[in-house]
Amino acid sequence: MKAIFSYIDVTPPHRDKLWCGYGSKKAMARGMSLAVMMAAEHYDPVLCTSPEKWESFFKPLGLPFEDVHLVDFSSFKGPDRWRTTAQFYAMRHFGPPFVYLDNHVFLRGPVPDFDRMLFMHPQPFARDRHAIYRTPVYAIKEHRESFRAPPVWDGSVRVGYRTGVVGCKDREWMDEWVETGLGWIRNKEVKEMAQWLKMCNFPVVFDRHLAACVDEKIGGAETMAGGLREFEDRTTGRVSSRRNDDEGVIGEHIATQSGGDVRLASFTGQFKQTGTQRRRVVQTLSREYPQTYAQVQSQI
């Protein structure tokens, strides 16, 4: 089965979102390189969709992409430049079966087998202080009471699916996912909503809510775990949140801890920018893939 990556240069007003949340070009190059090299141990071929102007970024790294699908995103603005856009184009171009991986997902083994569609785990949109876990309707009301939500968001779907890993073997599912998502992105009201939410956390809500809505219509979605805590307990990396670092002992290499049956690590949000995790990326990349590490150091 093929593994797919994608990249788009998002430009929100929050610097912590730049370079896919890694915060710097070199940190992102290291993280992306490690994610791709680890995926290549378990999937063949490894493919990528990227804007044309980033060809000069990927080529010097010498990553084992069998094919890089070049897309000109220069005319895309606002929500059109979310990372989800590149994800949609990658899925539609390469087609199922595939495993799509964010560049902060590090594999020690293939993802669990699945039938039609696979996500990381379900996650409720709770009314807490973190906007990324709220329902779109609730977030809109808090930021602008007079704003009318798009009809696709009526508040009935209260649980989303995390999409750092998306496995697909079903073309009907993929077509519905991609076309619905692109339709929402082009929706005038969605663009207004993203503007009001400053494009900070809305794209995350978008991904998760979209997956749940498509599953409600078609069905058949599977997850690696029943919830966030179970997912963290089952992963070997123990690095998907601060609270789950195996009582503080996280090791020098990524995804090497014992005790988990889902053999991957996933960095989320600003956790990618912590000194500890950046060091682990450097240590794992330099020791396990020294040629790739040297290439990153010399080219970026």
C-alpha positions as CSV (number, residue, x, y, z in Angstrom):
1,M,0.0,0.0,0.0
2,K,1.2,3.5,-0.7
3,A,1.8,6.2,1.8
4,I,0.9,9.8,0.9
5,F,2.3,13.1,2.3
6,S,1.4,16.6,1.4
7,Y,2.7,20.1,2.0
8,I,1.3,23.6,1.6
9,D,2.8,26.9,2.8
10,V,0.0,28.1,5.1
11,T,0.2,31.7,6.1
12,P,-2.0,32.4,9.2
13,P,-1.4,35.4,11.5
14,H,0.1,33.1,14.2
15,R,3.8,32.4,13.8
16,D,3.5,29.1,15.7
17,K,1.5,27.7,12.8
18,L,4.3,28.4,10.3
19,W,6.3,25.5,8.8
20,C,3.5,23.0,9.7
21,G,3.7,24.1,13.4
22,Y,7.4,23.2,13.7
23,G,8.2,26.9,13.9
24,S,11.2,27.0,11.6
25,K,12.3,25.8,8.2
26,K,15.1,23.5,9.5
27,A,12.9,22.0,12.3
28,M,10.2,21.2,9.7
29,A,12.7,19.7,7.3
30,R,14.0,17.4,10.0
31,G,10.5,16.4,11.1
32,M,9.3,15.8,7.6
33,S,12.4,13.9,6.7
34,L,12.1,11.6,9.7
35,A,8.4,11.0,9.1
36,V,9.0,10.1,5.4
37,M,12.0,7.9,6.1
38,M,10.1,6.0,8.8
39,A,7.1,5.6,6.6
40,A,9.2,4.2,3.8
41,E,10.2,1.3,6.0
42,H,6.6,0.0,5.9
43,Y,5.0,1.4,2.8
44,D,5.9,1.4,-0.9
45,P,5.7,3.7,-2.8
46,V,5.8,6.9,-0.8
47,L,4.2,9.9,-2.6
48,C,3.7,13.6,-2.0
49,T,1.7,16.5,-3.2
50,S,3.3,19.9,-2.9
51,P,3.1,23.4,-4.4
52,E,5.5,23.9,-7.3
53,K,7.6,26.5,-5.6
54,W,8.5,23.9,-2.9
55,E,10.1,21.6,-5.3
56,S,13.4,23.3,-4.5
57,F,12.7,22.5,-0.8
58,F,12.0,18.8,-1.2
59,K,14.5,17.9,-3.9
60,P,17.7,18.8,-2.0
61,L,16.6,16.6,0.9
62,G,16.7,13.5,-1.2
63,L,13.6,12.0,0.3
64,P,12.5,8.7,-1.2
65,F,9.3,10.0,-2.9
66,E,8.6,7.9,-6.0
67,D,6.4,10.8,-7.3
68,V,5.8,14.4,-6.2
69,H,2.6,15.8,-7.6
70,L,3.2,19.5,-8.2
71,V,0.2,21.8,-7.7
72,D,0.2,25.6,-8.1
73,F,-1.5,27.0,-5.0
74,S,-0.3,30.5,-5.5
75,S,-3.8,31.8,-6.2
76,F,-5.3,30.1,-3.2
77,K,-6.1,32.5,-0.3
78,G,-7.6,32.2,3.2
79,P,-9.2,28.8,3.9
80,D,-8.0,27.6,0.5
81,R,-4.5,27.5,1.9
82,W,-5.2,25.2,4.8
83,R,-3.1,22.1,4.9
84,T,-6.3,20.2,4.2
85,T,-6.3,21.6,0.7
86,A,-3.1,19.8,-0.2
87,Q,-4.4,16.7,1.6
88,F,-7.5,16.7,-0.6
89,Y,-5.5,17.1,-3.8
90,A,-3.0,14.4,-2.8
91,M,-5.8,11.9,-2.1
92,R,-7.7,12.7,-5.3
93,H,-4.5,12.5,-7.5
94,F,-3.1,9.2,-6.1
95,G,-6.3,7.5,-5.2
96,P,-7.0,4.5,-2.8
97,P,-5.7,2.4,-1.3
98,F,-3.4,4.6,0.7
99,V,-2.4,5.7,4.1
100,Y,-2.2,9.5,4.4
101,L,0.3,10.7,7.1
102,D,0.8,14.2,8.5
103,N,4.4,15.1,8.7
104,H,4.4,14.8,12.5
105,V,3.4,11.1,12.5
106,F,6.4,8.8,13.0
107,L,5.8,5.1,12.3
108,R,7.6,2.1,13.9
109,G,5.2,-0.3,12.1
110,P,2.3,-0.2,9.6
111,V,-1.0,1.2,10.9
112,P,-3.6,-1.4,12.0
113,D,-5.5,-3.2,9.2
114,F,-8.9,-1.7,8.3
115,D,-11.7,-2.3,5.9
116,R,-12.8,1.1,4.3
117,M,-11.6,4.1,6.2
118,L,-9.3,4.6,9.2
119,F,-8.7,7.6,11.5
120,M,-6.7,8.0,14.7
121,H,-9.5,8.3,17.3
122,P,-12.8,10.0,17.9
123,Q,-12.7,13.3,19.8
124,P,-15.7,15.1,21.2
125,F,-16.1,18.8,20.6
126,A,-16.4,19.8,24.3
127,R,-17.3,23.2,25.6
128,D,-14.0,24.0,27.2
129,R,-11.5,26.8,26.9
130,H,-9.8,25.2,23.9
131,A,-11.5,26.3,20.7
132,I,-10.2,23.4,18.7
133,Y,-12.4,21.0,20.7
134,R,-15.6,23.0,20.4
135,T,-18.3,22.5,17.8
136,P,-18.2,25.0,15.0
137,V,-21.7,26.2,16.0
138,Y,-20.5,26.9,19.6
139,A,-17.3,28.6,18.4
140,I,-19.3,30.9,16.1
141,K,-21.7,31.9,18.8
142,E,-19.0,32.8,21.1
143,H,-17.1,35.0,18.6
144,R,-20.1,36.5,16.8
145,E,-23.7,35.9,18.0
146,S,-25.2,37.2,14.7
147,F,-23.3,34.9,12.5
148,R,-25.3,32.2,10.7
149,A,-23.6,28.8,10.5
150,P,-23.4,27.0,7.2
151,P,-26.3,24.5,6.9
152,V,-23.8,21.6,6.8
153,W,-23.1,22.4,10.5
154,D,-26.4,22.1,12.4
155,G,-24.8,21.0,15.6
156,S,-25.9,17.4,15.4
157,V,-22.4,16.0,15.0
158,R,-20.7,16.3,18.3
159,V,-17.7,14.1,17.8
160,G,-15.0,14.4,15.2
161,Y,-12.1,12.1,14.1
162,R,-8.5,13.1,14.3
163,T,-7.0,13.0,10.8
164,G,-3.2,12.9,11.4
165,V,-3.5,9.4,9.9
166,V,-6.1,8.7,7.3
167,G,-6.3,5.2,5.8
168,C,-8.5,4.7,2.8
169,K,-9.4,1.6,0.7
170,D,-12.8,2.9,-0.5
171,R,-13.2,5.3,-3.5
172,E,-16.7,6.2,-2.6
173,W,-15.6,7.3,0.9
174,M,-12.6,9.2,-0.6
175,D,-14.7,11.0,-3.2
176,E,-17.3,12.1,-0.7
177,W,-14.5,13.2,1.7
178,V,-12.6,15.2,-0.9
179,E,-15.6,16.8,-2.8
180,T,-17.5,17.7,0.4
181,G,-14.3,19.2,1.9
182,L,-13.5,21.3,-1.1
183,G,-17.1,22.4,-1.3
184,W,-17.0,23.6,2.3
185,I,-13.7,25.4,1.8
186,R,-15.2,27.3,-1.1
187,N,-18.3,28.2,0.9
188,K,-18.4,31.9,1.5
189,E,-19.7,31.5,5.0
190,V,-17.0,29.1,5.9
191,K,-14.4,31.7,4.7
192,E,-16.1,34.3,6.9
193,M,-16.1,32.0,9.9
194,A,-12.4,31.3,9.4
195,Q,-11.7,35.0,9.3
196,W,-13.5,35.5,12.6
197,L,-11.7,32.6,14.2
198,K,-8.4,34.0,12.9
199,M,-7.6,30.7,11.1
200,C,-6.0,29.6,14.4
201,N,-7.9,26.5,15.4
202,F,-10.7,26.4,12.9
203,P,-8.9,24.1,10.3
204,V,-8.5,21.4,13.0
205,V,-12.2,21.6,13.8
206,F,-12.9,21.5,10.0
207,D,-10.9,18.3,9.5
208,R,-12.5,16.4,12.4
209,H,-16.0,17.6,11.8
210,L,-15.8,16.8,8.0
211,A,-14.7,13.2,8.8
212,A,-17.6,12.7,11.2
213,C,-20.2,14.1,8.8
214,V,-19.0,11.9,5.9
215,D,-19.1,8.9,8.2
216,E,-22.6,9.8,9.3
217,K,-23.7,9.8,5.6
218,I,-21.7,6.7,4.4
219,G,-20.6,4.8,7.5
220,G,-17.7,2.4,7.8
221,A,-15.1,4.6,9.5
222,E,-12.8,2.8,11.9
223,T,-10.4,4.2,14.5
224,M,-7.1,3.0,16.1
225,A,-8.6,3.7,19.5
226,G,-11.8,4.7,21.2
227,G,-10.5,8.0,22.5
228,L,-7.6,10.3,23.0
229,R,-6.4,8.7,26.2
230,E,-6.7,5.2,24.9
231,F,-4.8,6.2,21.8
232,E,-2.0,7.7,23.8
233,D,-1.9,4.6,26.1
234,R,-1.6,2.3,23.1
235,T,0.9,4.2,21.0
236,T,4.6,3.4,21.5
237,G,5.8,6.9,21.2
238,R,4.1,8.3,24.3
239,V,4.4,11.8,23.0
240,S,1.0,13.0,21.8
241,S,0.5,15.1,24.8
242,R,2.4,16.5,27.8
243,R,0.5,14.3,30.3
244,N,1.5,11.0,28.7
245,D,5.2,10.9,28.7
246,D,5.4,7.6,30.5
247,E,5.9,9.4,33.9
248,G,8.5,11.7,32.4
249,V,10.7,9.0,30.9
250,I,10.3,9.4,27.2
251,G,13.7,8.1,25.9
252,E,16.0,9.5,23.3
253,H,14.4,8.1,20.2
254,I,10.9,8.5,18.9
255,A,8.4,5.7,19.2
256,T,10.7,3.2,20.8
257,Q,8.9,2.7,24.1
258,S,7.4,-0.7,24.9
259,G,3.9,-1.5,25.9
260,G,2.0,0.0,23.0
261,D,0.4,-1.9,20.2
262,V,-0.1,1.1,17.9
263,R,3.4,1.6,16.8
264,L,3.6,5.3,16.1
265,A,4.2,8.6,17.7
266,S,2.3,11.8,16.9
267,F,3.3,15.3,17.8
268,T,0.4,17.7,18.0
269,G,0.2,21.5,18.1
270,Q,3.0,23.4,19.8
271,F,4.2,20.2,21.3
272,K,6.3,19.9,18.2
273,Q,8.2,23.0,19.2
274,T,9.3,21.9,22.7
275,G,13.0,21.5,23.1
276,T,12.7,17.9,24.2
277,Q,10.8,16.8,21.1
278,R,13.0,18.7,18.8
279,R,16.0,16.9,20.3
280,R,14.3,13.6,19.9
281,V,13.7,14.3,16.2
282,V,17.4,15.2,15.8
283,Q,18.6,12.2,17.7
284,T,16.4,9.7,15.9
285,L,17.1,11.2,12.4
286,S,20.9,11.5,12.9
287,R,21.3,8.0,14.4
288,E,18.9,6.0,12.2
289,Y,19.2,7.9,9.0
290,P,22.6,9.7,9.1
291,Q,22.7,10.4,5.4
292,T,19.3,12.1,5.4
293,Y,20.3,14.1,8.5
294,A,23.5,15.3,6.8
295,Q,21.5,16.2,3.7
296,V,19.1,18.3,5.8
297,Q,22.0,20.0,7.7
298,S,23.8,20.9,4.5
299,Q,20.9,22.0,2.4
300,I,18.6,23.9,4.8
